[in-house]
Amino acid sequence: MKTIAAIGVTFLALVANAYGQNYTNASIANIFVSNDEKRGMPTSDARIEQVNSMLGRVTEQCHNNLSAGQEAENIGNMVIFVRQKLDAANIPITHYELLDVLYSTLADGRSNWDCAAVLSVYLTTRTADKAMTHIAAYKTVQGLRDTGMIGLKSS
């Protein structure tokens, strides 16, 4: 399953580059809100603007695993990957909820956060105990951040 996901992400990256697709915070916000609508989340211009604003902070503060200028795609890839893994484990989640985990974790204003680690901890917490709620997993992430177990990407 990991191989299939890796192939899928690689394929999407190649296709996006082949067609000159440039993902922005606004385009990722539209994708997230559109897909979350299928999960019962409201769709409105205000909702799109809220998600776009959240993406603005997250893309500025998270370590970018891609080339410069691809910060929005970097966050989009991570959030979509974790959502797909949770879906496969029959744990429903929205893009907004995962983005909120990142957004809330980054409240200190520092940059170069290891957001892949933040989402990995969330994913592991939720899949290790399927009775774990979103809020409980979120609090686990916050606790690990507060104790320095997860945080800034080491150089």
N, CA, C and O atoms as a GROMACS GRO file, in nm:
protein
  620
    1MET      N    1   0.081  -0.119   0.000
    1MET     CA    2   0.000   0.000   0.000
    1MET      C    3   0.086   0.126   0.000
    1MET      O    4   0.055   0.224  -0.068
    2LYS      N    5   0.197   0.124   0.077
    2LYS     CA    6   0.286   0.239   0.080
    2LYS      C    7   0.347   0.263  -0.057
    2LYS      O    8   0.365   0.377  -0.099
    3THR      N    9   0.380   0.154  -0.127
    3THR     CA   10   0.439   0.166  -0.260
    3THR      C   11   0.340   0.230  -0.356
    3THR      O   12   0.377   0.316  -0.436
    4ILE      N   13   0.214   0.189  -0.349
    4ILE     CA   14   0.112   0.245  -0.436
    4ILE      C   15   0.095   0.393  -0.409
    4ILE      O   16   0.085   0.473  -0.503
    5ALA      N   17   0.092   0.431  -0.281
    5ALA     CA   18   0.078   0.573  -0.246
    5ALA      C   19   0.198   0.653  -0.296
    5ALA      O   20   0.181   0.763  -0.349
    6ALA      N   21   0.318   0.598  -0.281
    6ALA     CA   22   0.439   0.668  -0.327
    6ALA      C   23   0.437   0.685  -0.478
    6ALA      O   24   0.474   0.790  -0.530
    7ILE      N   25   0.395   0.580  -0.548
    7ILE     CA   26   0.385   0.588  -0.694
    7ILE      C   27   0.283   0.693  -0.733
    7ILE      O   28   0.304   0.771  -0.826
    8GLY      N   29   0.170   0.696  -0.662
    8GLY     CA   30   0.065   0.793  -0.691
    8GLY      C   31   0.112   0.936  -0.671
    8GLY      O   32   0.086   1.022  -0.755
    9VAL      N   33   0.181   0.962  -0.561
    9VAL     CA   34   0.233   1.096  -0.534
    9VAL      C   35   0.335   1.135  -0.640
    9VAL      O   36   0.334   1.248  -0.688
   10THR      N   37   0.424   1.042  -0.675
   10THR     CA   38   0.524   1.069  -0.778
   10THR      C   39   0.458   1.098  -0.911
   10THR      O   40   0.496   1.192  -0.981
   11PHE      N   41   0.358   1.018  -0.947
   11PHE     CA   42   0.285   1.038  -1.072
   11PHE      C   43   0.219   1.175  -1.074
   11PHE      O   44   0.229   1.248  -1.173
   12LEU      N   45   0.152   1.211  -0.965
   12LEU     CA   46   0.086   1.341  -0.959
   12LEU      C   47   0.187   1.455  -0.972
   12LEU      O   48   0.160   1.555  -1.038
   13ALA      N   49   0.301   1.440  -0.909
   13ALA     CA   50   0.404   1.543  -0.919
   13ALA      C   51   0.454   1.557  -1.062
   13ALA      O   52   0.473   1.668  -1.111
   14LEU      N   53   0.475   1.444  -1.128
   14LEU     CA   54   0.522   1.447  -1.266
   14LEU      C   55   0.418   1.506  -1.360
   14LEU      O   56   0.451   1.587  -1.446
   15VAL      N   57   0.293   1.466  -1.342
   15VAL     CA   58   0.185   1.520  -1.426
   15VAL      C   59   0.170   1.669  -1.404
   15VAL      O   60   0.157   1.746  -1.499
   16ALA      N   61   0.173   1.711  -1.278
   16ALA     CA   62   0.159   1.854  -1.248
   16ALA      C   63   0.272   1.932  -1.313
   16ALA      O   64   0.249   2.039  -1.370
   17ASN      N   65   0.394   1.880  -1.305
   17ASN     CA   66   0.508   1.949  -1.366
   17ASN      C   67   0.502   1.945  -1.518
   17ASN      O   68   0.541   2.041  -1.584
   18ALA      N   69   0.454   1.835  -1.574
   18ALA     CA   70   0.446   1.821  -1.719
   18ALA      C   71   0.349   1.922  -1.780
   18ALA      O   72   0.372   1.973  -1.890
   19TYR      N   73   0.243   1.952  -1.709
   19TYR     CA   74   0.145   2.047  -1.758
   19TYR      C   75   0.166   2.186  -1.702
   19TYR      O   76   0.084   2.276  -1.723
   20GLY      N   77   0.276   2.205  -1.630
   20GLY     CA   78   0.306   2.337  -1.576
   20GLY      C   79   0.212   2.380  -1.466
   20GLY      O   80   0.196   2.499  -1.440
   21GLN      N   81   0.148   2.284  -1.399
   21GLN     CA   82   0.055   2.317  -1.291
   21GLN      C   83   0.132   2.381  -1.177
   21GLN      O   84   0.232   2.328  -1.130
   22ASN      N   85   0.084   2.494  -1.134
   22ASN     CA   86   0.145   2.563  -1.021
   22ASN      C   87   0.039   2.575  -0.912
   22ASN      O   88  -0.055   2.654  -0.923
   23TYR      N   89   0.056   2.497  -0.807
   23TYR     CA   90  -0.041   2.501  -0.698
   23TYR      C   91  -0.012   2.619  -0.608
   23TYR      O   92   0.103   2.644  -0.570
   24THR      N   93  -0.116   2.690  -0.574
   24THR     CA   94  -0.107   2.804  -0.483
   24THR      C   95  -0.190   2.772  -0.360
   24THR      O   96  -0.264   2.674  -0.357
   25ASN      N   97  -0.177   2.856  -0.258
   25ASN     CA   98  -0.262   2.839  -0.141
   25ASN      C   99  -0.409   2.842  -0.181
   25ASN      O  100  -0.489   2.763  -0.130
   26ALA      N  101  -0.444   2.932  -0.272
   26ALA     CA  102  -0.584   2.944  -0.314
   26ALA      C  103  -0.632   2.819  -0.387
   26ALA      O  104  -0.744   2.774  -0.364
   27SER      N  105  -0.548   2.761  -0.474
   27SER     CA  106  -0.592   2.641  -0.547
   27SER      C  107  -0.604   2.522  -0.452
   27SER      O  108  -0.696   2.442  -0.465
   28ILE      N  109  -0.511   2.510  -0.357
   28ILE     CA  110  -0.520   2.401  -0.259
   28ILE      C  111  -0.642   2.422  -0.170
   28ILE      O  112  -0.712   2.326  -0.138
   29ALA      N  113  -0.670   2.546  -0.131
   29ALA     CA  114  -0.789   2.575  -0.049
   29ALA      C  115  -0.915   2.532  -0.122
   29ALA      O  116  -1.004   2.472  -0.062
   30ASN      N  117  -0.923   2.563  -0.251
   30ASN     CA  118  -1.040   2.523  -0.330
   30ASN      C  119  -1.054   2.372  -0.337
   30ASN      O  120  -1.165   2.319  -0.327
   31ILE      N  121  -0.943   2.302  -0.355
   31ILE     CA  122  -0.946   2.155  -0.360
   31ILE      C  123  -0.994   2.100  -0.226
   31ILE      O  124  -1.081   2.013  -0.222
   32PHE      N  125  -0.936   2.149  -0.115
   32PHE     CA  126  -0.973   2.100   0.017
   32PHE      C  127  -1.121   2.125   0.046
   32PHE      O  128  -1.192   2.034   0.090
   33VAL      N  129  -1.168   2.246   0.022
   33VAL     CA  130  -1.307   2.280   0.053
   33VAL      C  131  -1.402   2.199  -0.034
   33VAL      O  132  -1.505   2.151   0.014
   34SER      N  133  -1.369   2.183  -0.161
   34SER     CA  134  -1.453   2.105  -0.252
   34SER      C  135  -1.462   1.959  -0.207
   34SER      O  136  -1.571   1.901  -0.205
   35ASN      N  137  -1.348   1.900  -0.171
   35ASN     CA  138  -1.350   1.760  -0.126
   35ASN      C  139  -1.416   1.745   0.011
   35ASN      O  140  -1.482   1.644   0.036
   36ASP      N  141  -1.399   1.842   0.098
   36ASP     CA  142  -1.463   1.835   0.230
   36ASP      C  143  -1.614   1.851   0.221
   36ASP      O  144  -1.688   1.802   0.307
   37GLU      N  145  -1.661   1.918   0.116
   37GLU     CA  146  -1.805   1.932   0.096
   37GLU      C  147  -1.869   1.794   0.080
   37GLU      O  148  -1.981   1.771   0.125
   38LYS      N  149  -1.798   1.702   0.016
   38LYS     CA  150  -1.847   1.565  -0.002
   38LYS      C  151  -1.858   1.493   0.132
   38LYS      O  152  -1.926   1.390   0.141
   39ARG      N  153  -1.792   1.545   0.234
   39ARG     CA  154  -1.795   1.486   0.368
   39ARG      C  155  -1.887   1.564   0.462
   39ARG      O  156  -1.884   1.544   0.583
   40GLY      N  157  -1.967   1.652   0.404
   40GLY     CA  158  -2.067   1.724   0.482
   40GLY      C  159  -2.023   1.858   0.537
   40GLY      O  160  -2.099   1.922   0.611
   41MET      N  161  -1.905   1.903   0.502
   41MET     CA  162  -1.858   2.034   0.549
   41MET      C  163  -1.920   2.143   0.461
   41MET      O  164  -1.939   2.122   0.341
   42PRO      N  165  -1.951   2.258   0.520
   42PRO     CA  166  -2.011   2.366   0.442
   42PRO      C  167  -1.912   2.425   0.342
   42PRO      O  168  -1.791   2.428   0.365
   43THR      N  169  -1.966   2.471   0.230
   43THR     CA  170  -1.885   2.537   0.129
   43THR      C  171  -1.937   2.678   0.109
   43THR      O  172  -2.056   2.699   0.084
   44SER      N  173  -1.849   2.774   0.121
   44SER     CA  174  -1.884   2.914   0.099
   44SER      C  175  -1.756   2.990   0.069
   44SER      O  176  -1.646   2.938   0.090
   45ASP      N  177  -1.771   3.111   0.022
   45ASP     CA  178  -1.654   3.194  -0.002
   45ASP      C  179  -1.578   3.219   0.128
   45ASP      O  180  -1.455   3.223   0.129
   46ALA      N  181  -1.652   3.235   0.237
   46ALA     CA  182  -1.588   3.257   0.368
   46ALA      C  183  -1.507   3.134   0.410
   46ALA      O  184  -1.399   3.148   0.466
   47ARG      N  185  -1.559   3.016   0.383
   47ARG     CA  186  -1.489   2.892   0.418
   47ARG      C  187  -1.361   2.880   0.336
   47ARG      O  188  -1.256   2.844   0.388
   48ILE      N  189  -1.370   2.909   0.206
   48ILE     CA  190  -1.252   2.903   0.120
   48ILE      C  191  -1.147   3.003   0.169
   48ILE      O  192  -1.029   2.970   0.174
   49GLU      N  193  -1.190   3.124   0.205
   49GLU     CA  194  -1.098   3.225   0.254
   49GLU      C  195  -1.033   3.182   0.386
   49GLU      O  196  -0.915   3.208   0.409
   50GLN      N  197  -1.111   3.117   0.474
   50GLN     CA  198  -1.057   3.068   0.601
   50GLN      C  199  -0.948   2.964   0.577
   50GLN      O  200  -0.840   2.972   0.636
   51VAL      N  201  -0.976   2.868   0.490
   51VAL     CA  202  -0.879   2.763   0.459
   51VAL      C  203  -0.756   2.824   0.391
   51VAL      O  204  -0.643   2.785   0.419
   52ASN      N  205  -0.778   2.918   0.301
   52ASN     CA  206  -0.668   2.986   0.233
   52ASN      C  207  -0.579   3.060   0.334
   52ASN      O  208  -0.457   3.056   0.324
   53SER      N  209  -0.641   3.125   0.430
   53SER     CA  210  -0.566   3.195   0.535
   53SER      C  211  -0.484   3.098   0.620
   53SER      O  212  -0.368   3.125   0.652
   54MET      N  213  -0.545   2.986   0.656
   54MET     CA  214  -0.474   2.883   0.733
   54MET      C  215  -0.355   2.831   0.654
   54MET      O  216  -0.245   2.814   0.708
   55LEU      N  217  -0.377   2.806   0.526
   55LEU     CA  218  -0.268   2.758   0.440
   55LEU      C  219  -0.155   2.860   0.432
   55LEU      O  220  -0.038   2.823   0.424
   56GLY      N  221  -0.190   2.989   0.435
   56GLY     CA  222  -0.088   3.093   0.430
   56GLY      C  223   0.012   3.080   0.544
   56GLY      O  224   0.133   3.086   0.523
   57ARG      N  225  -0.040   3.061   0.666
   57ARG     CA  226   0.050   3.048   0.780
   57ARG      C  227   0.125   2.915   0.776
   57ARG      O  228   0.245   2.910   0.803
   58VAL      N  229   0.054   2.809   0.743
   58VAL     CA  230   0.116   2.677   0.743
   58VAL      C  231   0.227   2.670   0.638
   58VAL      O  232   0.334   2.615   0.666
   59THR      N  233   0.203   2.724   0.519
   59THR     CA  234   0.307   2.717   0.415
   59THR      C  235   0.428   2.803   0.452
   59THR      O  236   0.540   2.774   0.409
   60GLU      N  237   0.408   2.908   0.530
   60GLU     CA  238   0.520   2.992   0.573
   60GLU      C  239   0.601   2.926   0.684
   60GLU      O  240   0.722   2.948   0.693
   61GLN      N  241   0.536   2.848   0.769
   61GLN     CA  242   0.603   2.796   0.888
   61GLN      C  243   0.650   2.651   0.877
   61GLN      O  244   0.741   2.611   0.950
   62CYS      N  245   0.592   2.573   0.787
   62CYS     CA  246   0.632   2.433   0.774
   62CYS      C  247   0.757   2.423   0.687
   62CYS      O  248   0.776   2.500   0.593
   63HIS      N  249   0.841   2.327   0.720
   63HIS     CA  250   0.957   2.296   0.636
   63HIS      C  251   0.906   2.250   0.500
   63HIS      O  252   0.817   2.164   0.493
   64ASN      N  253   0.960   2.305   0.393
   64ASN     CA  254   0.918   2.268   0.258
   64ASN      C  255   1.005   2.152   0.209
   64ASN      O  256   1.126   2.167   0.194
   65ASN      N  257   0.942   2.038   0.184
   65ASN     CA  258   1.013   1.921   0.134
   65ASN      C  259   1.031   1.922  -0.017
   65ASN      O  260   1.097   1.834  -0.072
   66LEU      N  261   0.974   2.021  -0.084
   66LEU     CA  262   0.983   2.033  -0.229
   66LEU      C  263   1.070   2.153  -0.266
   66LEU      O  264   1.134   2.212  -0.179
   67SER      N  265   1.071   2.188  -0.390
   67SER     CA  266   1.149   2.304  -0.436
   67SER      C  267   1.087   2.434  -0.388
   67SER      O  268   0.968   2.439  -0.357
   68ALA      N  269   1.168   2.537  -0.382
   68ALA     CA  270   1.118   2.669  -0.346
   68ALA      C  271   1.004   2.707  -0.441
   68ALA      O  272   1.012   2.684  -0.561
   69GLY      N  273   0.900   2.764  -0.385
   69GLY     CA  274   0.783   2.801  -0.464
   69GLY      C  275   0.675   2.694  -0.467
   69GLY      O  276   0.566   2.716  -0.519
   70GLN      N  277   0.705   2.577  -0.411
   70GLN     CA  278   0.608   2.468  -0.408
   70GLN      C  279   0.557   2.440  -0.266
   70GLN      O  280   0.519   2.328  -0.234
   71GLU      N  281   0.557   2.542  -0.184
   71GLU     CA  282   0.514   2.526  -0.045
   71GLU      C  283   0.369   2.480  -0.033
   71GLU      O  284   0.338   2.394   0.049
   72ALA      N  285   0.281   2.536  -0.114
   72ALA     CA  286   0.140   2.497  -0.108
   72ALA      C  287   0.122   2.352  -0.150
   72ALA      O  288   0.047   2.278  -0.086
   73GLU      N  289   0.192   2.311  -0.254
   73GLU     CA  290   0.184   2.171  -0.299
   73GLU      C  291   0.241   2.077  -0.192
   73GLU      O  292   0.188   1.968  -0.172
   74ASN      N  293   0.346   2.120  -0.125
   74ASN     CA  294   0.406   2.042  -0.016
   74ASN      C  295   0.302   2.012   0.092
   74ASN      O  296   0.286   1.897   0.134
   75ILE      N  297   0.233   2.115   0.137
   75ILE     CA  298   0.131   2.097   0.241
   75ILE      C  299   0.015   2.015   0.187
   75ILE      O  300  -0.035   1.924   0.254
   76GLY      N  301  -0.028   2.046   0.066
   76GLY     CA  302  -0.137   1.970   0.005
   76GLY      C  303  -0.107   1.822  -0.002
   76GLY      O  304  -0.192   1.740   0.033
   77ASN      N  305   0.014   1.787  -0.046
   77ASN     CA  306   0.053   1.646  -0.055
   77ASN      C  307   0.048   1.578   0.081
   77ASN      O  308  -0.005   1.467   0.094
   78MET      N  309   0.102   1.644   0.183
   78MET     CA  310   0.106   1.583   0.317
   78MET      C  311  -0.034   1.561   0.373
   78MET      O  312  -0.065   1.454   0.424
   79VAL      N  313  -0.119   1.662   0.362
   79VAL     CA  314  -0.254   1.653   0.417
   79VAL      C  315  -0.334   1.547   0.342
   79VAL      O  316  -0.403   1.466   0.404
   80ILE      N  317  -0.326   1.546   0.210
   80ILE     CA  318  -0.399   1.447   0.131
   80ILE      C  319  -0.351   1.306   0.162
   80ILE      O  320  -0.432   1.215   0.175
   81PHE      N  321  -0.221   1.288   0.174
   81PHE     CA  322  -0.165   1.156   0.205
   81PHE      C  323  -0.218   1.104   0.339
   81PHE      O  324  -0.260   0.989   0.348
   82VAL      N  325  -0.216   1.188   0.442
   82VAL     CA  326  -0.263   1.145   0.574
   82VAL      C  327  -0.413   1.117   0.570
   82VAL      O  328  -0.460   1.020   0.630
   83ARG      N  329  -0.489   1.202   0.500
   83ARG     CA  330  -0.634   1.178   0.491
   83ARG      C  331  -0.661   1.045   0.422
   83ARG      O  332  -0.750   0.971   0.465
   84GLN      N  333  -0.588   1.014   0.317
   84GLN     CA  334  -0.607   0.886   0.247
   84GLN      C  335  -0.573   0.768   0.337
   84GLN      O  336  -0.642   0.667   0.335
   85LYS      N  337  -0.467   0.780   0.415
   85LYS     CA  338  -0.430   0.673   0.508
   85LYS      C  339  -0.538   0.653   0.614
   85LYS      O  340  -0.570   0.540   0.650
   86LEU      N  341  -0.593   0.761   0.664
   86LEU     CA  342  -0.700   0.750   0.764
   86LEU      C  343  -0.826   0.693   0.702
   86LEU      O  344  -0.896   0.613   0.764
   87ASP      N  345  -0.857   0.733   0.580
   87ASP     CA  346  -0.971   0.675   0.508
   87ASP      C  347  -0.953   0.524   0.494
   87ASP      O  348  -1.047   0.448   0.515
   88ALA      N  349  -0.833   0.482   0.457
   88ALA     CA  350  -0.805   0.338   0.440
   88ALA      C  351  -0.823   0.262   0.570
   88ALA      O  352  -0.855   0.143   0.569
   89ALA      N  353  -0.803   0.330   0.682
   89ALA     CA  354  -0.821   0.268   0.814
   89ALA      C  355  -0.964   0.288   0.865
   89ALA      O  356  -0.993   0.259   0.981
   90ASN      N  357  -1.053   0.337   0.778
   90ASN     CA  358  -1.193   0.363   0.814
   90ASN      C  359  -1.206   0.463   0.928
   90ASN      O  360  -1.291   0.449   1.015
   91ILE      N  361  -1.122   0.564   0.924
   91ILE     CA  362  -1.128   0.674   1.021
   91ILE      C  363  -1.158   0.800   0.941
   91ILE      O  364  -1.068   0.856   0.878
   92PRO      N  365  -1.283   0.845   0.944
   92PRO     CA  366  -1.320   0.962   0.864
   92PRO      C  367  -1.256   1.090   0.918
   92PRO      O  368  -1.250   1.113   1.038
   93ILE      N  369  -1.209   1.171   0.826
   93ILE     CA  370  -1.143   1.298   0.861
   93ILE      C  371  -1.156   1.391   0.741
   93ILE      O  372  -1.166   1.345   0.627
   94THR      N  373  -1.155   1.519   0.766
   94THR     CA  374  -1.158   1.615   0.656
   94THR      C  375  -1.020   1.678   0.639
   94THR      O  376  -0.936   1.674   0.730
   95HIS      N  377  -0.999   1.736   0.524
   95HIS     CA  378  -0.875   1.810   0.499
   95HIS      C  379  -0.865   1.926   0.599
   95HIS      O  380  -0.758   1.956   0.651
   96TYR      N  381  -0.980   1.989   0.624
   96TYR     CA  382  -0.982   2.102   0.718
   96TYR      C  383  -0.933   2.061   0.856
   96TYR      O  384  -0.854   2.132   0.917
   97GLU      N  385  -0.979   1.947   0.905
   97GLU     CA  386  -0.937   1.902   1.039
   97GLU      C  387  -0.787   1.876   1.044
   97GLU      O  388  -0.722   1.911   1.143
   98LEU      N  389  -0.732   1.817   0.940
   98LEU     CA  390  -0.588   1.792   0.936
   98LEU      C  391  -0.509   1.923   0.924
   98LEU      O  392  -0.406   1.941   0.988
   99LEU      N  393  -0.559   2.014   0.842
   99LEU     CA  394  -0.495   2.144   0.830
   99LEU      C  395  -0.499   2.218   0.963
   99LEU      O  396  -0.404   2.287   0.999
  100ASP      N  397  -0.609   2.204   1.036
  100ASP     CA  398  -0.623   2.268   1.166
  100ASP      C  399  -0.523   2.212   1.268
  100ASP      O  400  -0.473   2.286   1.353
  101VAL      N  401  -0.492   2.083   1.259
  101VAL     CA  402  -0.390   2.025   1.347
  101VAL      C  403  -0.258   2.097   1.323
  101VAL      O  404  -0.190   2.136   1.419
  102LEU      N  405  -0.221   2.115   1.198
  102LEU     CA  406  -0.097   2.187   1.166
  102LEU      C  407  -0.104   2.332   1.211
  102LEU      O  408  -0.014   2.383   1.278
  103TYR      N  409  -0.211   2.399   1.173
  103TYR     CA  410  -0.228   2.542   1.201
  103TYR      C  411  -0.217   2.569   1.350
  103TYR      O  412  -0.150   2.664   1.391
  104SER      N  413  -0.282   2.489   1.430
  104SER     CA  414  -0.282   2.509   1.575
  104SER      C  415  -0.148   2.474   1.638
  104SER      O  416  -0.108   2.535   1.737
  105THR      N  417  -0.079   2.378   1.581
  105THR     CA  418   0.052   2.339   1.634
  105THR      C  419   0.154   2.450   1.613
  105THR      O  420   0.249   2.462   1.690
  106LEU      N  421   0.136   2.530   1.509
  106LEU     CA  422   0.234   2.632   1.471
  106LEU      C  423   0.208   2.768   1.534
  106LEU      O  424   0.255   2.869   1.481
  107ALA      N  425   0.136   2.773   1.642
  107ALA     CA  426   0.093   2.900   1.700
  107ALA      C  427   0.207   2.989   1.749
  107ALA      O  428   0.185   3.107   1.776
  108ASP      N  429   0.327   2.935   1.760
  108ASP     CA  430   0.437   3.015   1.815
  108ASP      C  431   0.502   3.109   1.714
  108ASP      O  432   0.583   3.194   1.753
  109GLY      N  433   0.468   3.098   1.587
  109GLY     CA  434   0.520   3.188   1.486
  109GLY      C  435   0.656   3.151   1.429
  109GLY      O  436   0.702   3.216   1.335
  110ARG      N  437   0.721   3.049   1.482
  110ARG     CA  438   0.852   3.009   1.430
  110ARG      C  439   0.835   2.936   1.297
  110ARG      O  440   0.728   2.882   1.267
  111SER      N  441   0.942   2.934   1.217
  111SER     CA  442   0.935   2.865   1.088
  111SER      C  443   1.024   2.742   1.089
  111SER      O  444   1.101   2.719   1.183
  112ASN      N  445   1.013   2.664   0.983
  112ASN     CA  446   1.086   2.539   0.962
  112ASN      C  447   1.036   2.426   1.050
  112ASN      O  448   1.113   2.338   1.090
  113TRP      N  449   0.908   2.428   1.082
  113TRP     CA  450   0.846   2.321   1.159
  113TRP      C  451   0.848   2.192   1.078
  113TRP      O  452   0.831   2.193   0.956
  114ASP      N  453   0.868   2.082   1.146
  114ASP     CA  454   0.865   1.950   1.082
  114ASP      C  455   0.718   1.904   1.079
  114ASP      O  456   0.675   1.822   1.160
  115CYS      N  457   0.645   1.958   0.984
  115CYS     CA  458   0.501   1.931   0.974
  115CYS      C  459   0.472   1.788   0.932
  115CYS      O  460   0.367   1.733   0.964
  116ALA      N  461   0.566   1.725   0.860
  116ALA     CA  462   0.549   1.584   0.827
  116ALA      C  463   0.548   1.502   0.955
  116ALA      O  464   0.470   1.407   0.967
  117ALA      N  465   0.633   1.536   1.051
  117ALA     CA  466   0.635   1.466   1.180
  117ALA      C  467   0.507   1.490   1.258
  117ALA      O  468   0.454   1.399   1.321
  118VAL      N  469   0.457   1.613   1.254
  118VAL     CA  470   0.332   1.646   1.324
  118VAL      C  471   0.219   1.560   1.270
  118VAL      O  472   0.145   1.499   1.348
  119LEU      N  473   0.205   1.554   1.138
  119LEU     CA  474   0.098   1.473   1.079
  119LEU      C  475   0.122   1.324   1.098
  119LEU      O  476   0.027   1.247   1.112
  120SER      N  477   0.246   1.283   1.101
  120SER     CA  478   0.279   1.142   1.124
  120SER      C  479   0.238   1.099   1.265
  120SER      O  480   0.182   0.991   1.283
  121VAL      N  481   0.264   1.184   1.363
  121VAL     CA  482   0.222   1.154   1.500
  121VAL      C  483   0.070   1.145   1.507
  121VAL      O  484   0.016   1.055   1.570
  122TYR      N  485   0.002   1.239   1.442
  122TYR     CA  486  -0.144   1.237   1.441
  122TYR      C  487  -0.195   1.107   1.378
  122TYR      O  488  -0.282   1.041   1.433
  123LEU      N  489  -0.140   1.072   1.262
  123LEU     CA  490  -0.180   0.951   1.191
  123LEU      C  491  -0.156   0.827   1.276
  123LEU      O  492  -0.244   0.741   1.288
  124THR      N  493  -0.039   0.817   1.335
  124THR     CA  494  -0.005   0.701   1.417
  124THR      C  495  -0.096   0.691   1.538
  124THR      O  496  -0.142   0.583   1.573
  125THR      N  497  -0.123   0.804   1.600
  125THR     CA  498  -0.211   0.806   1.718
  125THR      C  499  -0.351   0.759   1.682
  125THR      O  500  -0.411   0.680   1.755
  126ARG      N  501  -0.403   0.808   1.571
  126ARG     CA  502  -0.540   0.771   1.532
  126ARG      C  503  -0.550   0.626   1.488
  126ARG      O  504  -0.649   0.559   1.518
  127THR      N  505  -0.450   0.576   1.416
  127THR     CA  506  -0.459   0.439   1.364
  127THR      C  507  -0.420   0.335   1.469
  127THR      O  508  -0.464   0.220   1.460
  128ALA      N  509  -0.340   0.373   1.566
  128ALA     CA  510  -0.300   0.278   1.672
  128ALA      C  511  -0.417   0.244   1.763
  128ALA      O  512  -0.427   0.132   1.813
  129ASP      N  513  -0.504   0.341   1.783
  129ASP     CA  514  -0.621   0.322   1.869
  129ASP      C  515  -0.741   0.381   1.796
  129ASP      O  516  -0.764   0.502   1.801
  130LYS      N  517  -0.816   0.296   1.730
  130LYS     CA  518  -0.927   0.344   1.645
  130LYS      C  519  -1.037   0.412   1.726
  130LYS      O  520  -1.122   0.482   1.669
  131ALA      N  521  -1.037   0.393   1.858
  131ALA     CA  522  -1.134   0.461   1.942
  131ALA      C  523  -1.089   0.604   1.974
  131ALA      O  524  -1.166   0.683   2.029
  132MET      N  525  -0.965   0.636   1.941
  132MET     CA  526  -0.910   0.769   1.966
  132MET      C  527  -0.986   0.871   1.883
  132MET      O  528  -1.003   0.854   1.762
  133THR      N  529  -1.031   0.977   1.948
  133THR     CA  530  -1.104   1.082   1.877
  133THR      C  531  -1.006   1.181   1.814
  133THR      O  532  -0.888   1.183   1.847
  134HIS      N  533  -1.059   1.262   1.726
  134HIS     CA  534  -0.979   1.368   1.664
  134HIS      C  535  -0.921   1.459   1.771
  134HIS      O  536  -0.802   1.492   1.768
  135ILE      N  537  -1.004   1.501   1.866
  135ILE     CA  538  -0.959   1.593   1.971
  135ILE      C  539  -0.852   1.529   2.058
  135ILE      O  540  -0.754   1.595   2.093
  136ALA      N  541  -0.868   1.402   2.093
  136ALA     CA  542  -0.768   1.334   2.176
  136ALA      C  543  -0.634   1.323   2.103
  136ALA      O  544  -0.529   1.343   2.163
  137ALA      N  545  -0.638   1.291   1.974
  137ALA     CA  546  -0.514   1.282   1.896
  137ALA      C  547  -0.451   1.420   1.881
  137ALA      O  548  -0.329   1.435   1.888
  138TYR      N  549  -0.534   1.521   1.861
  138TYR     CA  550  -0.487   1.659   1.852
  138TYR      C  551  -0.416   1.699   1.982
  138TYR      O  552  -0.310   1.761   1.978
  139LYS      N  553  -0.475   1.663   2.095
  139LYS     CA  554  -0.414   1.695   2.225
  139LYS      C  555  -0.282   1.620   2.244
  139LYS      O  556  -0.190   1.672   2.308
  140THR      N  557  -0.273   1.499   2.191
  140THR     CA  558  -0.147   1.424   2.196
  140THR      C  559  -0.038   1.499   2.120
  140THR      O  560   0.074   1.514   2.168
  141VAL      N  561  -0.072   1.546   2.000
  141VAL     CA  562   0.023   1.623   1.919
  141VAL      C  563   0.066   1.748   1.994
  141VAL      O  564   0.184   1.780   2.000
  142GLN      N  565  -0.032   1.819   2.052
  142GLN     CA  566  -0.001   1.941   2.126
  142GLN      C  567   0.091   1.913   2.245
  142GLN      O  568   0.184   1.988   2.272
  143GLY      N  569   0.064   1.803   2.315
  143GLY     CA  570   0.147   1.765   2.429
  143GLY      C  571   0.290   1.734   2.388
  143GLY      O  572   0.384   1.774   2.456
  144LEU      N  573   0.305   1.664   2.278
  144LEU     CA  574   0.440   1.633   2.228
  144LEU      C  575   0.512   1.759   2.182
  144LEU      O  576   0.634   1.771   2.198
  145ARG      N  577   0.438   1.852   2.125
  145ARG     CA  578   0.498   1.980   2.087
  145ARG      C  579   0.543   2.056   2.212
  145ARG      O  580   0.654   2.109   2.216
  146ASP      N  581   0.457   2.060   2.313
  146ASP     CA  582   0.487   2.135   2.435
  146ASP      C  583   0.608   2.080   2.510
  146ASP      O  584   0.677   2.154   2.579
  147THR      N  585   0.632   1.950   2.498
  147THR     CA  586   0.747   1.889   2.565
  147THR      C  587   0.871   1.882   2.476
  147THR      O  588   0.975   1.832   2.517
  148GLY      N  589   0.860   1.933   2.353
  148GLY     CA  590   0.973   1.936   2.262
  148GLY      C  591   0.999   1.807   2.187
  148GLY      O  592   1.103   1.793   2.122
  149MET      N  593   0.906   1.713   2.195
  149MET     CA  594   0.925   1.586   2.125
  149MET      C  595   0.910   1.601   1.974
  149MET      O  596   0.974   1.530   1.897
  150ILE      N  597   0.824   1.693   1.931
  150ILE     CA  598   0.813   1.727   1.790
  150ILE      C  599   0.824   1.878   1.779
  150ILE      O  600   0.784   1.950   1.870
  151GLY      N  601   0.876   1.924   1.670
  151GLY     CA  602   0.893   2.068   1.656
  151GLY      C  603   0.964   2.106   1.529
  151GLY      O  604   0.928   2.063   1.420
  152LEU      N  605   1.066   2.187   1.545
  152LEU     CA  606   1.138   2.239   1.430
  152LEU      C  607   1.220   2.131   1.363
  152LEU      O  608   1.274   2.042   1.429
  153LYS      N  609   1.229   2.140   1.234
  153LYS     CA  610   1.309   2.047   1.154
  153LYS      C  611   1.455   2.072   1.185
  153LYS      O  612   1.502   2.186   1.181
  154SER      N  613   1.528   1.965   1.215
  154SER     CA  614   1.671   1.982   1.243
  154SER      C  615   1.746   2.004   1.113
  154SER      O  616   1.711   1.948   1.009
  155SER      N  617   1.847   2.083   1.120
  155SER     CA  618   1.923   2.118   0.998
  155SER      C  619   2.014   2.009   0.955
  155SER      O  620   2.084   2.024   0.855
   0.00000   0.00000   0.00000
